[in-house]
Amino acid sequence: MNFESLKHLEHEHVMQTYGRFDLAIDHGQGSLLYDLQGNEYIDMTSGIGVNALGHNYLPLVQAIQNQATKILQASNLFYTEPMVDVAQKLNQASGMKKVFFANSGAEANEGMIKIARKYSWDHYHDENRLVILTLKQSFHGRTIATLEATGQDHFHQNFFPFTNGFDYIPANDMQALQNYFATHKIAGLMMELVQGESGVRPLDPQFVCEAAKLCQQHDVLLMIDEVQTGIGRTGKFFAYQHYGIEPDLVSCAKGLGGGVPIGAVLANTKCQDVLQAGDHGTTFGGNPLAASAARVVIDTVSAPEFLNDVQDKGTWFMDELKKLNLSKVKDVRGLGLMIGIEVAPEEVMNDLTKLRQKGILALKAGTATIRFLPPLIIEKQQLQTVLDVCKEVLG
Ligand SMILES: *Cc1c(COP(=O)(O)O)cnc(C)c1O
C-alpha cells in the first residue's frame, strides 16, 4: 500500500487521538528504521523507549518464534515457566521480593496504587490516609486513576470526575515536601526519578533522599514509576539504583518486553504480600509470549558490561553535545540514554521535522524539549552521526 492511501484509511477508520509524524514505519534493523518508501533513519525513539534491544535482534526474535510454537496465552489460572523465570530475574536485578505482571505502564501504576491503598487500609483503617502524593509535571498514564495521578492539569480536562485520591507538590521543592508530610496523612508517594514525558528532568538526589527518608519515617510507601527509566534506560537496571534509595514499590513496562507489551509491579518485603488471591488480576498479565521476550531483554540488559556501555554512551553523547555549544540549545539534560535537549517552544516541532528530513527520528517531551530514547544497543558511530546532524539543525 502506498503512503497516501494508508494515511487516508487511517483518517477514515482510526480515532484521531495522535498527532502522528508524516511518516509510515515499515521495518527496522538494529538502530535503523525504514519507512514505506525505503528511506533509512537512525531511530532515536525506540517506539518511545520500548525497543531496548533495537529491531530484529536475533535472540529476541528467536525466543518469540520458539514460544509461539509452544503456547501464546494460558491465563493466570495455570503456572507457566516463562513468567516465573521473568519474576525471578526481575527480583535478582532489583533486590525486590515479588512481582505482579500487567500489560502496560498505566496498568502497572494502577497495581502500585492499589497496593499502597490496601497497605494503608490494612495497617491504619483510616479513610483519611489513602491519598497518593505525586509531583507536578509528572506522567503516570492514561487510565482514569493514573491520569489523575499525573500532575499536569492539561491532561485532566474533559475527564472529570476524578476520585480525589491524589495530591501534588512541585518536584525538587524541599520545603513543599517537608511541609506536606508535616501536615497530611497519605498512603504513598509516587514519582518518576527522571520526569520523561514532561521534559526529561532528573530529580535532585537531595530531594529524592529526603522523600525516601520521610516515607520511611511515616510508613508511607515509596512508589517509583520506572516505566520509562527502567530496564537499563539510564545506565542502571533501575534508575533508583543511581539514587541509593530503597523503594517499597517499583513499576516498569516500556522496555521490559523489548517491543512486546508487558508491565510489572515489583514489591519489597514490606509490600510483597499486600495483595492476596482475588485482590487484583489480569487476563493477559505475564503471558508466555510477552514473558519469553522479557526473559531475553532482562538477561541481556542486566549484564554489568551492557549497563556500563549504556552509561558511557549517554555521558559521552551529552558531553559532546554540550561542547558543541549550539546556538538553539538552551539545556541538555538526562541520564544514560534518556536525553533531553531544550530548545525554544516555538521551534521544537520544526527542529524535529528538520532532524527527520536529515534521517534522525526523535521525540518531543513537554513543550520545548527534543527527547532522545535510542535503542540501548545503538552504536557510538550512529550517535556521532546524530551529533553531526544536531550541529547542522540546532547550530
Ligand atoms: C509511558 C509511561 C507511562 C504509561 O505507560 P503506558 O504503557 O503507555 O500505559 C507511565 N509512566 C511513565 C513514567 C511513562 O513514561
Ligand as a Chemical Component Dictionary entry (heavy atoms), coordinates in Angstrom:
data_LIG
# 
_chem_comp.id                   LIG 
_chem_comp.type                 NON-POLYMER 
_chem_comp.pdbx_formal_charge   0 
_chem_comp.three_letter_code    LIG 
# 
loop_
_chem_comp_atom.comp_id 
_chem_comp_atom.atom_id 
_chem_comp_atom.alt_atom_id 
_chem_comp_atom.type_symbol 
_chem_comp_atom.charge 
_chem_comp_atom.model_Cartn_x 
_chem_comp_atom.model_Cartn_y 
_chem_comp_atom.model_Cartn_z 
_chem_comp_atom.pdbx_ordinal 
LIG C1 C1 C 0 4.817 5.779 29.263 1  
LIG C2 C2 C 0 4.688 5.996 30.706 2  
LIG C3 C3 C 0 3.577 5.521 31.422 3  
LIG C4 C4 C 0 2.398 4.880 30.750 4  
LIG O1 O1 O 0 2.718 3.661 30.130 5  
LIG P1 P1 P 0 1.704 3.000 29.087 6  
LIG O2 O2 O 0 2.357 1.698 28.734 7  
LIG O3 O3 O 0 1.563 3.930 27.950 8  
LIG O4 O4 O 0 0.414 2.801 29.828 9  
LIG C5 C5 C 0 3.574 5.683 32.796 10 
LIG N1 N1 N 0 4.594 6.285 33.433 11 
LIG C6 C6 C 0 5.678 6.744 32.778 12 
LIG C7 C7 C 0 6.782 7.372 33.547 13 
LIG C8 C8 C 0 5.758 6.629 31.397 14 
LIG O5 O5 O 0 6.821 7.118 30.743 15 
# 
loop_
_chem_comp_bond.comp_id 
_chem_comp_bond.atom_id_1 
_chem_comp_bond.atom_id_2 
_chem_comp_bond.value_order 
_chem_comp_bond.pdbx_ordinal 
LIG C1 C2 SING 1  
LIG C2 C3 SING 2  
LIG C2 C8 DOUB 3  
LIG C3 C4 SING 4  
LIG C3 C5 DOUB 5  
LIG C4 O1 SING 6  
LIG O1 P1 SING 7  
LIG P1 O2 DOUB 8  
LIG P1 O3 SING 9  
LIG P1 O4 SING 10 
LIG C5 N1 SING 11 
LIG N1 C6 DOUB 12 
LIG C6 C7 SING 13 
LIG C6 C8 SING 14 
LIG C8 O5 SING 15 
# 
